[in-house]
Amino acid sequence: MSGLEQRTRLKNIDQTRGLVFDIRRYSLHDGPGIRTTVFFKGCPLSCWWCHNPEGRSRNPSLMFFPDRCVQCRECVGVCPHNAIVEVNGSLQTSSQCEACGSCVSVCPANARQLVGRWMTVAEVIQQIEKDLVFYDESFGGVTFSGGEPLYQPAFLLSLLDACGERRLHTVVETCGYANRELLLTLGKKVDVFFYDLKILDSAKHRKYVGVPNDEIVGNLEALARQGNSVVVRIPVIPGINDDPGEIQRMARLLKRSQLHSVHLLPYHRTGTGKYTRLHMPYLLGDVDVPSSESIQTIAQQFEQSGFSVSIGGG
């Protein structure tokens, strides 16, 4: 295809806009084959262990790297909200910040970054199409993640339609906390759902995730009844959802729904530094990462119930 033909085709794509905070190429853990993963901004949950806290807000977020700051104070002079203050000799961002990006443009050390940019469907597809050769050779495709992709439904639907026209394999990673009619409509356009199942105990779910779980469980069952391909992803958080009783209840739910594929995602601490940079509290504290032995025990518990189990996604 010539450059002119490609530009003409991209112009004809729906110009719906959405807020994206990352597009990760050559991803190997977000579905089959080599994939391009598009991360949507905004999420209705507030999981204590979230490793992408920059994806929570529905608006752009300011991330500050204090170790890069050279104390030039250029940011102080341009901030229209007086949100940059000096505390014990170092510059900090206060709650007055509205993530306007004024400070980002003048920072010589790249210590201030704006997370999230508005993109059209055409712009995202243009990035996706750079990896077409990898999809063909590896049977890969495109994964929509977040945040929560269903939090921007019009943008997601338009992207899925554009991918469908190109016969690209699609995965949607979702927390399941969404309008059921929308979810089932998406089910007709998505090849595979990666569906988070975090905690079945309702009180614990509300405490650690921020919302009740009845809608999430109901939506999972509805997708299964509709015949969608669903991989259930379970983040394993020591002391919160890793006890044998909780695992047994999850296994019963999935077996009843005739869902057979489970990905166990062991808790890790690699994203904790982001909370400081975003001026957000990290509520999970000093919870240790689960041992490989404990993860294997959980995997065996699911396998003994007839499930196909993967550790770490894929």
C-alpha positions as CSV (number, residue, x, y, z in Angstrom):
1,M,0.0,0.0,0.0
2,S,1.4,3.4,-1.0
3,G,1.8,6.2,1.6
4,L,-1.0,8.2,-0.1
5,E,-3.4,5.2,0.0
6,Q,-2.6,4.7,3.7
7,R,-3.1,8.4,4.6
8,T,-6.4,8.4,2.7
9,R,-7.7,5.3,4.5
10,L,-6.7,6.7,7.9
11,K,-8.6,9.9,7.1
12,N,-11.8,7.9,6.6
13,I,-11.6,6.3,10.0
14,D,-13.9,7.5,12.7
15,Q,-12.3,10.6,14.4
16,T,-13.7,9.7,17.8
17,R,-11.2,10.8,20.5
18,G,-10.1,9.1,23.6
19,L,-7.6,9.6,26.4
20,V,-4.6,7.2,26.2
21,F,-1.7,7.0,28.6
22,D,0.5,4.5,26.8
23,I,0.8,2.4,23.7
24,R,3.2,-0.5,24.3
25,R,4.5,-2.3,21.2
26,Y,5.9,-5.8,21.1
27,S,3.9,-6.9,24.1
28,L,4.2,-10.6,25.0
29,H,1.9,-11.0,28.0
30,D,-1.4,-9.4,27.0
31,G,-2.8,-12.2,24.8
32,P,-1.6,-14.6,22.1
33,G,1.4,-13.8,20.0
34,I,3.1,-10.4,19.7
35,R,0.7,-7.6,20.5
36,T,0.3,-3.8,20.6
37,T,-1.3,-2.9,23.9
38,V,-3.3,0.4,24.1
39,F,-3.8,1.7,27.7
40,F,-6.9,3.7,28.3
41,K,-7.0,6.4,31.0
42,G,-9.7,6.2,33.7
43,C,-10.9,3.4,35.9
44,P,-14.0,3.1,38.2
45,L,-12.0,1.0,40.8
46,S,-9.4,1.9,43.3
47,C,-7.6,-1.4,44.0
48,W,-5.0,-1.0,46.7
49,W,-2.4,-3.0,44.7
50,C,-2.9,-1.2,41.4
51,H,0.4,-1.1,39.5
52,N,-0.9,1.4,36.9
53,P,-2.2,4.2,39.2
54,E,-1.5,6.7,36.5
55,G,-4.4,5.1,34.6
56,R,-7.0,5.8,37.3
57,S,-8.0,9.4,36.6
58,R,-10.3,10.2,33.7
59,N,-8.1,13.3,33.1
60,P,-4.4,13.8,32.3
61,S,-2.2,13.4,35.4
62,L,1.0,15.1,36.4
63,M,3.8,12.8,37.4
64,F,6.8,14.3,39.3
65,F,10.2,12.7,39.5
66,P,11.9,14.4,42.4
67,D,15.2,12.7,41.9
68,R,15.5,14.4,38.5
69,C,14.6,17.9,39.7
70,V,17.5,20.4,39.5
71,Q,15.7,23.1,41.6
72,C,15.7,25.6,38.8
73,R,12.3,26.8,39.9
74,E,11.1,27.5,36.3
75,C,8.0,25.5,37.1
76,V,7.1,27.7,40.1
77,G,6.9,30.8,37.9
78,V,4.6,29.4,35.3
79,C,2.2,27.4,37.4
80,P,-1.2,29.2,37.2
81,H,-2.6,27.5,40.3
82,N,0.3,28.1,42.7
83,A,0.5,24.4,43.1
84,I,4.3,24.0,43.3
85,V,5.6,24.7,46.8
86,E,8.9,24.4,48.6
87,V,9.0,22.0,51.5
88,N,12.2,21.4,53.5
89,G,14.3,22.7,50.6
90,S,12.7,20.7,47.8
91,L,9.9,21.5,45.4
92,Q,6.7,19.5,45.8
93,T,3.3,19.5,44.0
94,S,0.3,20.3,46.1
95,S,-3.3,19.2,45.8
96,Q,-4.0,22.5,44.0
97,C,-2.5,21.0,40.8
98,E,-4.9,20.7,37.9
99,A,-2.4,18.9,35.6
100,C,-2.6,21.7,33.0
101,G,1.0,20.9,31.8
102,S,2.4,24.4,32.1
103,C,5.3,23.2,34.3
104,V,6.0,20.3,32.0
105,S,6.9,22.5,29.1
106,V,9.5,24.5,31.0
107,C,11.2,21.7,33.0
108,P,14.8,21.2,31.6
109,A,15.3,18.0,33.4
110,N,12.1,16.2,32.4
111,A,11.2,15.9,36.0
112,R,7.6,16.7,35.3
113,Q,5.6,14.7,32.9
114,L,1.9,14.8,31.8
115,V,0.4,11.3,31.7
116,G,-2.4,10.9,29.2
117,R,-3.0,12.4,25.8
118,W,-6.0,12.7,23.6
119,M,-5.9,10.6,20.4
120,T,-8.2,10.0,17.6
121,V,-9.1,6.5,16.5
122,A,-7.1,7.2,13.3
123,E,-4.0,8.1,15.3
124,V,-4.2,4.9,17.4
125,I,-4.7,2.8,14.3
126,Q,-1.7,4.4,12.7
127,Q,0.4,3.2,15.6
128,I,-1.2,-0.3,15.6
129,E,-0.5,-0.8,11.9
130,K,3.2,-0.3,12.4
131,D,3.2,-3.8,13.9
132,L,1.2,-5.7,11.3
133,V,4.1,-7.8,10.2
134,F,4.5,-9.1,13.8
135,Y,0.8,-10.0,14.1
136,D,0.9,-12.0,10.9
137,E,4.0,-13.9,11.9
138,S,3.1,-14.6,15.6
139,F,-0.7,-14.8,15.3
140,G,-0.8,-11.7,17.6
141,G,-3.0,-8.6,17.5
142,V,-4.2,-5.7,19.6
143,T,-5.0,-5.5,23.3
144,F,-7.0,-2.7,24.9
145,S,-6.1,-2.3,28.6
146,G,-6.0,0.5,31.1
147,G,-7.2,1.9,33.4
148,E,-10.5,0.4,32.2
149,P,-11.2,0.4,28.4
150,L,-15.0,0.3,29.0
151,Y,-14.8,3.6,30.8
152,Q,-14.5,5.2,27.3
153,P,-17.1,3.2,25.5
154,A,-17.5,5.2,22.3
155,F,-13.7,5.3,21.8
156,L,-13.3,1.5,22.4
157,L,-16.2,0.6,20.1
158,S,-14.8,2.7,17.3
159,L,-11.3,1.1,17.8
160,L,-12.8,-2.4,17.8
161,D,-14.7,-1.6,14.6
162,A,-11.5,-0.3,12.9
163,C,-9.6,-3.5,14.1
164,G,-12.5,-5.7,12.8
165,E,-12.2,-4.1,9.3
166,R,-8.6,-5.0,9.3
167,R,-9.2,-8.5,10.6
168,L,-7.0,-7.9,13.6
169,H,-7.3,-10.2,16.6
170,T,-8.5,-8.2,19.6
171,V,-8.3,-8.7,23.4
172,V,-10.0,-6.4,25.9
173,E,-8.8,-6.4,29.5
174,T,-11.6,-5.4,31.8
175,C,-12.4,-5.2,35.5
176,G,-16.0,-6.1,34.6
177,Y,-17.5,-3.1,36.4
178,A,-19.6,-1.8,33.5
179,N,-23.0,-1.5,32.0
180,R,-24.1,-5.1,31.1
181,E,-25.7,-4.1,27.8
182,L,-22.5,-2.4,26.7
183,L,-20.4,-5.3,27.7
184,L,-22.5,-7.8,25.8
185,T,-22.5,-5.6,22.7
186,L,-18.7,-5.5,22.9
187,G,-18.7,-9.2,23.2
188,K,-19.8,-9.4,19.6
189,K,-16.8,-7.5,18.5
190,V,-14.0,-8.8,20.8
191,D,-12.1,-12.0,20.2
192,V,-11.1,-12.6,23.8
193,F,-11.8,-11.0,27.1
194,F,-9.2,-10.9,29.9
195,Y,-11.5,-10.5,32.8
196,D,-10.3,-9.6,36.3
197,L,-11.7,-11.5,39.3
198,K,-10.2,-10.1,42.4
199,I,-12.2,-11.0,45.5
200,L,-15.5,-12.9,46.0
201,D,-16.0,-11.9,49.6
202,S,-18.2,-8.8,49.1
203,A,-17.1,-6.8,52.2
204,K,-13.4,-7.4,51.4
205,H,-14.0,-6.4,47.8
206,R,-15.6,-3.1,48.8
207,K,-12.8,-2.4,51.2
208,Y,-9.8,-3.2,48.9
209,V,-11.3,-2.4,45.5
210,G,-13.8,0.4,46.3
211,V,-17.0,-1.0,44.8
212,P,-19.3,-4.0,45.5
213,N,-18.6,-7.1,43.3
214,D,-22.2,-8.3,42.5
215,E,-22.2,-6.5,39.1
216,I,-18.7,-7.8,38.3
217,V,-19.7,-11.4,39.0
218,G,-23.0,-11.0,37.2
219,N,-21.3,-9.6,34.1
220,L,-18.8,-12.4,34.1
221,E,-21.7,-14.9,34.1
222,A,-23.5,-13.0,31.4
223,L,-20.5,-13.1,29.1
224,A,-20.1,-16.8,29.7
225,R,-23.8,-17.4,28.8
226,Q,-23.3,-15.4,25.6
227,G,-20.6,-17.8,24.6
228,N,-17.7,-15.3,24.6
229,S,-14.1,-16.4,25.0
230,V,-13.1,-15.4,28.5
231,V,-9.8,-15.8,30.3
232,V,-10.2,-15.0,34.0
233,R,-7.3,-13.1,35.6
234,I,-6.8,-13.3,39.3
235,P,-4.3,-11.0,41.0
236,V,-2.9,-13.0,44.0
237,I,-2.5,-10.7,47.0
238,P,-1.2,-12.3,50.1
239,G,-3.5,-12.0,53.1
240,I,-6.3,-10.6,51.0
241,N,-7.5,-13.2,48.4
242,D,-5.1,-16.1,48.6
243,D,-6.7,-18.3,51.3
244,P,-7.9,-21.8,50.2
245,G,-11.6,-20.9,50.9
246,E,-11.5,-17.9,48.6
247,I,-9.8,-19.9,45.8
248,Q,-12.3,-22.7,46.2
249,R,-15.2,-20.2,45.9
250,M,-13.7,-18.8,42.7
251,A,-13.2,-22.2,41.2
252,R,-16.9,-23.1,41.9
253,L,-18.1,-19.9,40.3
254,L,-15.9,-20.4,37.2
255,K,-16.9,-24.1,36.9
256,R,-20.6,-23.2,37.2
257,S,-20.1,-20.6,34.4
258,Q,-18.2,-23.2,32.2
259,L,-15.1,-21.0,32.1
260,H,-11.9,-23.0,31.9
261,S,-8.9,-20.7,31.6
262,V,-7.3,-18.9,34.5
263,H,-4.3,-16.6,34.7
264,L,-2.7,-16.1,38.1
265,L,-1.0,-12.7,38.5
266,P,1.3,-12.7,41.5
267,Y,1.4,-9.4,43.4
268,H,4.5,-7.3,42.8
269,R,5.8,-4.0,44.0
270,T,7.3,-2.6,40.8
271,G,4.6,0.1,40.5
272,T,4.8,1.5,44.0
273,G,7.1,4.3,43.1
274,K,4.5,5.8,40.8
275,Y,2.3,6.7,43.8
276,T,4.9,9.1,45.2
277,R,5.4,10.6,41.8
278,L,1.6,11.1,41.4
279,H,1.2,12.4,45.0
280,M,-1.0,9.5,45.9
281,P,-1.0,7.3,49.0
282,Y,-0.1,3.6,48.6
283,L,-2.5,1.8,50.9
284,L,-1.2,-1.7,50.7
285,G,1.9,-1.0,52.8
286,D,4.5,-3.6,53.2
287,V,2.7,-6.7,51.9
288,D,5.2,-9.2,50.7
289,V,5.2,-10.6,47.2
290,P,3.8,-14.2,47.2
291,S,6.3,-17.0,47.2
292,S,6.6,-19.2,44.2
293,E,5.5,-22.2,46.4
294,S,2.2,-20.4,47.4
295,I,1.5,-19.6,43.8
296,Q,2.1,-23.2,42.7
297,T,-0.2,-24.4,45.5
298,I,-3.0,-22.1,44.2
299,A,-2.3,-23.2,40.6
300,Q,-2.6,-26.8,41.6
301,Q,-5.9,-26.1,43.4
302,F,-7.3,-24.8,40.1
303,E,-5.8,-27.5,38.0
304,Q,-7.2,-30.2,40.3
305,S,-10.7,-28.7,39.5
306,G,-10.1,-29.0,35.8
307,F,-8.8,-25.5,34.9
308,S,-6.1,-24.6,32.4
309,V,-3.7,-22.3,34.5
310,S,-1.1,-19.9,33.5
311,I,1.1,-17.9,35.9
312,G,1.9,-14.3,35.0
313,G,-0.6,-14.0,32.1
314,G,0.2,-14.6,28.5
